Amino acid sequence: MRTQVDHAAELQWVRQAQAGDRQAFAALVDGYWPRLNRWLFGLTGNTHSAEDLTQEAFLKAWAALPHFQGTGFRAWLFRIANNSLIDSRRGPRGAKTEQLPESVTTREPGPVAVILSREGQTVVQQACERLPTKLRAAFLLRTQEELSFEEIAQVLEVTEETVRWRVFKARHLLLNELKGYLDDKQS
């Protein structure tokens, strides 16, 4: 389920948050947390890393919000998250974390876990995980988060033409990889 944030409401929340209104910023967090977390999970494949990076992106956004200018809050937020992901993969901080033992109790599975348990979703996810990171980042922003090519270009700090090529190339690679699976399902 995608959450949609009304553009006019977003602009108002941004202005109020820039003036120090924490409730307005909380509304932005509520609107964008699931989308940002889903995208980061798609890039990391790790629930905990995605949650940490999502939280870090919002903390950085709150700190930088007084300096934010413009109307592209969503693209700006995703760019912060992308930079946090890149930073997390550099140096000792980018080392992989160990999984908790299965004996540790957890909450009930969330909607992402339920969706990924389905066979078709799992196959697509695994194929998507094998995409090069640059292609995968653009593809997930376009297909999952429904960002425009222009917004994706802002997030990834590349040209719009490069974004279009990356999304096209990702789709092409996925179709080639999933061809056998799709052919089996149609038989």
Backbone as CSV, one residue per row, in Angstrom:
resi,resn,N_x,N_y,N_z,CA_x,CA_y,CA_z,C_x,C_y,C_z
1,MET,0.837,-1.183,0.000,0.000,0.000,0.000,0.884,1.249,0.000
2,ARG,0.684,2.087,-0.985,1.472,3.316,-1.087,0.741,4.446,-0.383
3,THR,1.485,5.199,0.364,0.905,6.382,0.980,1.137,7.553,0.046
4,GLN,0.132,8.332,-0.172,0.246,9.506,-1.026,0.247,10.743,-0.143
5,VAL,1.163,11.637,-0.408,1.241,12.885,0.330,0.767,13.985,-0.601
6,ASP,-0.271,14.687,-0.184,-0.807,15.792,-0.967,0.248,16.884,-1.083
7,HIS,0.505,17.343,-2.314,1.566,18.319,-2.558,1.346,19.622,-1.788
8,ALA,0.100,20.111,-1.767,-0.188,21.366,-1.053,0.042,21.194,0.449
9,ALA,-0.401,20.063,0.982,-0.197,19.797,2.411,1.296,19.670,2.710
10,GLU,2.026,19.008,1.806,3.468,18.856,1.991,4.147,20.222,2.083
11,LEU,3.810,21.113,1.172,4.416,22.450,1.183,4.128,23.178,2.487
12,GLN,2.894,23.049,2.961,2.525,23.707,4.217,3.295,23.093,5.387
13,TRP,3.383,21.771,5.424,4.115,21.097,6.507,5.588,21.502,6.490
14,VAL,6.157,21.607,5.287,7.569,21.991,5.188,7.765,23.393,5.756
15,ARG,6.908,24.316,5.356,7.030,25.692,5.866,6.877,25.735,7.380
16,GLN,5.885,25.003,7.896,5.663,24.987,9.348,6.846,24.338,10.070
17,ALA,7.364,23.249,9.502,8.505,22.563,10.115,9.746,23.451,10.091
18,GLN,9.910,24.218,9.020,11.043,25.141,8.948,10.947,26.204,10.038
19,ALA,9.730,26.486,10.468,9.522,27.457,11.545,9.636,26.802,12.926
20,GLY,9.959,25.485,12.947,10.162,24.792,14.214,8.995,23.946,14.683
21,ASP,7.949,23.795,13.877,6.773,23.012,14.250,7.080,21.518,14.116
22,ARG,7.261,20.861,15.257,7.596,19.432,15.261,6.448,18.571,14.775
23,GLN,5.228,18.980,15.014,4.079,18.194,14.544,3.994,18.208,13.022
24,ALA,4.337,19.319,12.411,4.355,19.395,10.950,5.425,18.459,10.400
25,PHE,6.592,18.439,11.051,7.634,17.526,10.594,7.201,16.080,10.814
26,ALA,6.506,15.807,11.913,5.996,14.461,12.176,5.036,14.032,11.070
27,ALA,4.249,14.958,10.545,3.346,14.637,9.433,4.145,14.257,8.187
28,LEU,5.257,14.947,7.944,6.132,14.590,6.816,6.742,13.200,7.029
29,VAL,7.160,12.925,8.251,7.717,11.609,8.568,6.660,10.538,8.341
30,ASP,5.451,10.761,8.850,4.377,9.785,8.663,4.090,9.534,7.188
31,GLY,4.151,10.584,6.392,3.852,10.453,4.971,4.941,9.763,4.177
32,TYR,6.193,9.971,4.561,7.293,9.462,3.742,8.078,8.305,4.345
33,TRP,7.899,8.009,5.622,8.650,6.905,6.241,8.460,5.594,5.495
34,PRO,7.222,5.140,5.238,7.069,3.837,4.572,7.730,3.791,3.195
35,ARG,7.616,4.860,2.446,8.170,4.883,1.094,9.692,4.872,1.124
36,LEU,10.274,5.701,1.977,11.721,5.783,2.077,12.295,4.473,2.609
37,ASN,11.662,3.910,3.608,12.108,2.652,4.194,12.027,1.517,3.170
38,ARG,10.948,1.471,2.396,10.772,0.426,1.373,11.885,0.526,0.329
39,TRP,12.194,1.752,-0.097,13.241,1.936,-1.094,14.606,1.506,-0.550
40,LEU,14.907,1.913,0.672,16.181,1.543,1.276,16.273,0.040,1.521
41,PHE,15.161,-0.588,1.870,15.162,-2.047,2.013,15.461,-2.698,0.669
42,GLY,14.882,-2.152,-0.391,15.151,-2.688,-1.719,16.619,-2.585,-2.111
43,LEU,17.307,-1.577,-1.586,18.722,-1.400,-1.903,19.639,-2.199,-0.982
44,THR,19.251,-2.340,0.276,20.125,-3.020,1.241,19.772,-4.485,1.421
45,GLY,18.502,-4.835,1.247,18.064,-6.207,1.502,18.063,-6.553,2.979
46,ASN,18.170,-5.543,3.829,18.270,-5.770,5.266,17.299,-4.831,5.984
47,THR,16.353,-5.414,6.699,15.332,-4.635,7.384,15.933,-3.636,8.361
48,HIS,16.890,-4.090,9.154,17.472,-3.224,10.184,18.291,-2.084,9.573
49,SER,19.055,-2.401,8.539,19.827,-1.345,7.870,18.894,-0.312,7.258
50,ALA,17.819,-0.788,6.639,16.859,0.130,6.018,16.226,1.035,7.072
51,GLU,15.861,0.464,8.214,15.271,1.269,9.285,16.270,2.289,9.820
52,ASP,17.514,1.867,10.019,18.547,2.784,10.514,18.783,3.918,9.525
53,LEU,18.882,3.578,8.249,19.128,4.598,7.231,17.931,5.539,7.079
54,THR,16.731,5.005,7.205,15.536,5.843,7.129,15.528,6.842,8.277
55,GLN,15.798,6.347,9.466,15.851,7.228,10.635,16.946,8.277,10.477
56,GLU,18.105,7.860,10.004,19.212,8.794,9.811,18.843,9.876,8.789
57,ALA,18.156,9.477,7.721,17.758,10.449,6.695,16.807,11.490,7.273
58,PHE,15.859,11.059,8.085,14.933,12.018,8.679,15.625,12.925,9.698
59,LEU,16.570,12.379,10.442,17.312,13.219,11.384,18.128,14.275,10.639
60,LYS,18.772,13.865,9.549,19.538,14.820,8.747,18.617,15.846,8.097
61,ALA,17.446,15.390,7.649,16.490,16.316,7.030,16.016,17.345,8.048
62,TRP,15.731,16.914,9.263,15.287,17.851,10.306,16.370,18.895,10.576
63,ALA,17.624,18.426,10.656,18.725,19.344,10.938,18.951,20.330,9.789
64,ALA,18.741,19.881,8.559,19.008,20.730,7.391,17.773,21.485,6.909
65,LEU,16.631,21.207,7.475,15.377,21.805,7.000,15.382,23.330,6.978
66,PRO,15.983,24.006,7.935,15.990,25.471,7.859,16.672,26.006,6.593
67,HIS,17.557,25.206,5.995,18.286,25.635,4.806,17.639,25.138,3.520
68,PHE,16.597,24.303,3.638,15.926,23.760,2.447,15.193,24.873,1.720
69,GLN,15.394,24.916,0.421,14.700,25.887,-0.421,14.106,25.133,-1.598
70,GLY,12.888,25.431,-1.923,12.272,24.803,-3.071,11.014,24.067,-2.708
71,THR,10.504,23.361,-3.707,9.248,22.640,-3.523,9.428,21.140,-3.655
72,GLY,10.630,20.672,-3.911,10.871,19.245,-4.122,11.318,18.531,-2.875
73,PHE,10.510,18.582,-1.820,10.900,17.959,-0.553,11.143,16.458,-0.718
74,ARG,10.271,15.774,-1.453,10.393,14.323,-1.611,11.735,13.959,-2.242
75,ALA,12.091,14.608,-3.337,13.365,14.317,-3.998,14.531,14.667,-3.077
76,TRP,14.424,15.777,-2.367,15.465,16.197,-1.432,15.654,15.148,-0.341
77,LEU,14.561,14.635,0.210,14.620,13.625,1.260,15.248,12.334,0.745
78,PHE,14.846,11.903,-0.443,15.417,10.680,-1.008,16.903,10.870,-1.325
79,ARG,17.321,12.071,-1.720,18.741,12.336,-1.973,19.529,12.226,-0.667
80,ILE,18.970,12.750,0.419,19.623,12.620,1.729,19.779,11.143,2.073
81,ALA,18.735,10.361,1.850,18.793,8.925,2.144,19.823,8.225,1.261
82,ASN,19.875,8.606,-0.003,20.855,8.010,-0.920,22.274,8.324,-0.451
83,ASN,22.513,9.552,-0.042,23.835,9.920,0.458,24.171,9.182,1.749
84,SER,23.179,8.983,2.606,23.404,8.223,3.841,23.762,6.774,3.516
85,LEU,23.102,6.209,2.521,23.411,4.834,2.099,24.845,4.751,1.581
86,ILE,25.226,5.693,0.745,26.590,5.709,0.215,27.594,5.836,1.357
87,ASP,27.325,6.751,2.290,28.215,6.940,3.430,28.324,5.669,4.279
88,SER,27.216,4.950,4.423,27.215,3.750,5.266,28.058,2.637,4.670
89,ARG,28.281,2.699,3.369,29.058,1.645,2.701,30.541,1.976,2.612
90,ARG,30.923,3.136,3.106,32.326,3.544,3.082,32.986,3.201,4.402
91,GLY,34.202,2.763,4.333,35.011,2.557,5.528,34.420,1.555,6.496
92,PRO,34.882,1.597,7.738,34.466,0.605,8.733,32.976,0.660,9.049
93,ARG,32.347,1.843,8.860,30.914,1.919,9.128,30.109,1.125,8.121
94,GLY,30.685,0.852,6.960,29.976,0.136,5.917,30.069,-1.371,6.054
95,ALA,30.714,-1.859,7.125,30.842,-3.297,7.308,29.466,-3.915,7.542
96,LYS,29.300,-5.121,7.032,28.028,-5.802,7.211,27.811,-6.143,8.681
97,THR,26.556,-6.030,9.096,26.214,-6.383,10.465,25.770,-7.833,10.513
98,GLU,25.936,-8.447,11.662,25.518,-9.823,11.815,24.041,-9.871,12.152
99,GLN,23.383,-10.917,11.678,21.976,-11.112,11.964,21.809,-11.563,13.409
100,LEU,20.693,-11.165,14.006,20.374,-11.653,15.344,20.011,-13.132,15.256
101,PRO,20.277,-13.883,16.302,19.893,-15.299,16.286,18.376,-15.432,16.147
102,GLU,17.941,-16.509,15.519,16.508,-16.703,15.316,15.764,-16.919,16.622
103,SER,16.489,-17.244,17.685,15.841,-17.456,18.981,15.346,-16.148,19.595
104,VAL,15.821,-15.027,19.080,15.379,-13.730,19.583,13.973,-13.466,19.045
105,THR,13.068,-13.163,19.957,11.694,-12.927,19.529,11.586,-11.579,18.839
106,THR,10.708,-11.518,17.861,10.491,-10.287,17.114,9.013,-9.988,17.062
107,ARG,8.716,-8.823,16.513,7.320,-8.470,16.307,6.758,-9.324,15.180
108,GLU,5.469,-9.242,15.027,4.841,-9.944,13.918,5.358,-9.361,12.613
109,PRO,5.393,-10.178,11.569,5.916,-9.663,10.298,5.068,-8.505,9.779
110,GLY,5.753,-7.519,9.244,5.074,-6.362,8.686,4.592,-6.641,7.276
111,PRO,4.004,-5.640,6.642,3.458,-5.834,5.310,4.513,-6.211,4.272
112,VAL,5.721,-5.707,4.422,6.768,-6.052,3.466,7.085,-7.541,3.569
113,ALA,7.202,-8.051,4.805,7.503,-9.467,4.989,6.401,-10.350,4.427
114,VAL,5.161,-9.938,4.587,4.041,-10.718,4.071,4.072,-10.763,2.543
115,ILE,4.309,-9.601,1.934,4.364,-9.538,0.474,5.512,-10.374,-0.069
116,LEU,6.676,-10.252,0.567,7.849,-10.969,0.083,7.743,-12.476,0.260
117,SER,6.810,-12.924,1.073,6.650,-14.356,1.265,5.985,-15.029,0.075
118,ARG,5.366,-14.272,-0.747,4.729,-14.839,-1.934,5.790,-15.217,-2.961
119,GLU,5.581,-16.345,-3.612,6.582,-16.883,-4.534,7.000,-15.898,-5.625
120,GLY,6.056,-15.313,-6.297,6.374,-14.411,-7.399,7.137,-13.190,-6.938
121,GLN,6.741,-12.621,-5.818,7.424,-11.454,-5.285,8.853,-11.795,-4.901
122,THR,9.039,-12.981,-4.353,10.371,-13.401,-3.943,11.292,-13.533,-5.151
123,VAL,10.779,-14.132,-6.203,11.583,-14.303,-7.413,11.955,-12.949,-8.000
124,VAL,11.002,-12.036,-8.065,11.272,-10.703,-8.601,12.260,-9.959,-7.702
125,GLN,12.073,-10.066,-6.404,12.981,-9.390,-5.478,14.401,-9.901,-5.638
126,GLN,14.552,-11.213,-5.740,15.892,-11.776,-5.895,16.535,-11.310,-7.195
127,ALA,15.749,-11.254,-8.242,16.272,-10.768,-9.521,16.658,-9.298,-9.408
128,CYS,15.831,-8.532,-8.726,16.110,-7.105,-8.540,17.379,-6.903,-7.710
129,GLU,17.594,-7.742,-6.730,18.784,-7.639,-5.884,20.062,-7.877,-6.669
130,ARG,19.955,-8.629,-7.750,21.141,-8.912,-8.564,21.453,-7.789,-9.555
131,LEU,20.562,-6.812,-9.658,20.839,-5.667,-10.524,21.979,-4.848,-9.930
132,PRO,22.777,-4.224,-10.769,23.782,-3.295,-10.232,23.089,-2.190,-9.423
133,THR,23.728,-1.738,-8.378,23.112,-0.790,-7.448,22.597,0.462,-8.147
134,LYS,23.347,1.006,-9.086,22.919,2.234,-9.756,21.628,2.012,-10.539
135,LEU,21.508,0.860,-11.198,20.284,0.547,-11.943,19.126,0.289,-10.978
136,ARG,19.414,-0.462,-9.937,18.380,-0.818,-8.962,17.823,0.414,-8.265
137,ALA,18.696,1.350,-7.883,18.251,2.563,-7.195,17.272,3.337,-8.066
138,ALA,17.611,3.550,-9.320,16.721,4.285,-10.227,15.424,3.505,-10.473
139,PHE,15.544,2.209,-10.686,14.377,1.375,-10.960,13.388,1.375,-9.793
140,LEU,13.897,1.228,-8.563,13.010,1.190,-7.393,12.363,2.545,-7.132
141,LEU,13.117,3.621,-7.343,12.517,4.951,-7.168,11.384,5.168,-8.169
142,ARG,11.542,4.644,-9.364,10.515,4.822,-10.402,9.321,3.891,-10.165
143,THR,9.576,2.617,-9.915,8.479,1.646,-9.840,7.812,1.571,-8.473
144,GLN,8.577,1.667,-7.406,7.982,1.560,-6.077,7.546,2.912,-5.536
145,GLU,8.379,3.908,-5.719,8.105,5.202,-5.113,7.438,6.180,-6.061
146,GLU,7.330,5.791,-7.332,6.634,6.572,-8.353,7.168,7.991,-8.488
147,LEU,8.485,8.145,-8.330,9.103,9.444,-8.546,9.212,9.690,-10.045
148,SER,9.157,10.940,-10.433,9.345,11.292,-11.841,10.819,11.122,-12.186
149,PHE,11.101,11.066,-13.498,12.491,10.968,-13.918,13.282,12.182,-13.436
150,GLU,12.655,13.331,-13.442,13.312,14.550,-12.974,13.663,14.444,-11.486
151,GLU,12.722,13.942,-10.675,12.983,13.799,-9.241,14.085,12.765,-8.987
152,ILE,14.057,11.670,-9.750,15.089,10.637,-9.584,16.457,11.218,-9.928
153,ALA,16.508,12.035,-10.969,17.767,12.673,-11.352,18.291,13.544,-10.211
154,GLN,17.390,14.238,-9.516,17.799,15.058,-8.376,18.312,14.185,-7.238
155,VAL,17.606,13.080,-6.963,17.995,12.185,-5.869,19.378,11.591,-6.125
156,LEU,19.582,11.089,-7.338,20.820,10.377,-7.653,21.919,11.300,-8.186
157,GLU,21.569,12.572,-8.372,22.515,13.575,-8.852,23.146,13.179,-10.187
158,VAL,22.265,12.808,-11.125,22.656,12.499,-12.497,21.680,13.206,-13.427
159,THR,21.894,13.099,-14.723,20.976,13.725,-15.672,19.707,12.898,-15.807
160,GLU,18.656,13.549,-16.259,17.389,12.856,-16.480,17.558,11.766,-17.547
161,GLU,18.365,12.036,-18.550,18.625,11.042,-19.599,19.282,9.796,-19.015
162,THR,20.215,9.991,-18.091,20.877,8.865,-17.433,19.872,8.052,-16.636
163,VAL,18.962,8.730,-15.956,17.930,8.029,-15.185,17.067,7.182,-16.115
164,ARG,16.622,7.766,-17.212,15.787,7.022,-18.163,16.519,5.782,-18.663
165,TRP,17.807,5.935,-18.963,18.581,4.798,-19.443,18.698,3.728,-18.352
166,ARG,18.958,4.146,-17.114,19.114,3.177,-16.019,17.826,2.403,-15.772
167,VAL,16.694,3.088,-15.807,15.409,2.405,-15.605,15.151,1.441,-16.760
168,PHE,15.400,1.895,-17.987,15.223,1.023,-19.151,16.121,-0.200,-19.044
169,LYS,17.395,0.015,-18.732,18.353,-1.087,-18.642,17.961,-2.061,-17.531
170,ALA,17.502,-1.547,-16.393,17.065,-2.416,-15.290,15.890,-3.270,-15.726
171,ARG,14.902,-2.666,-16.401,13.746,-3.435,-16.891,14.185,-4.505,-17.874
172,HIS,15.082,-4.141,-18.771,15.581,-5.076,-19.774,16.271,-6.272,-19.101
173,LEU,17.152,-5.997,-18.153,17.860,-7.068,-17.446,16.890,-7.950,-16.656
174,LEU,15.921,-7.325,-16.002,14.936,-8.105,-15.228,14.111,-9.004,-16.145
175,LEU,13.655,-8.461,-17.266,12.875,-9.278,-18.199,13.684,-10.458,-18.711
176,ASN,14.947,-10.229,-19.036,15.793,-11.334,-19.498,15.985,-12.374,-18.411
177,GLU,16.208,-11.923,-17.187,16.440,-12.860,-16.089,15.168,-13.627,-15.709
178,LEU,14.025,-12.965,-15.798,12.761,-13.590,-15.389,12.061,-14.318,-16.538
179,LYS,12.642,-14.291,-17.722,12.012,-14.898,-18.892,11.647,-16.358,-18.637
180,GLY,12.574,-17.140,-18.105,12.302,-18.543,-17.817,11.184,-18.718,-16.813
181,TYR,11.181,-17.914,-15.774,10.137,-17.996,-14.760,8.781,-17.627,-15.356
182,LEU,8.749,-16.564,-16.142,7.488,-16.121,-16.747,6.981,-17.126,-17.762
183,ASP,7.886,-17.717,-18.540,7.480,-18.741,-19.522,6.885,-19.958,-18.826
184,ASP,7.490,-20.366,-17.684,6.976,-21.526,-16.929,5.560,-21.249,-16.411
185,LYS,5.286,-20.025,-15.975,3.978,-19.676,-15.419,2.903,-19.615,-16.496
186,GLN,3.290,-19.326,-17.742,2.316,-19.218,-18.807,1.992,-20.584,-19.411
187,SER,2.803,-21.593,-19.150,2.580,-22.942,-19.710,1.424,-23.630,-19.063
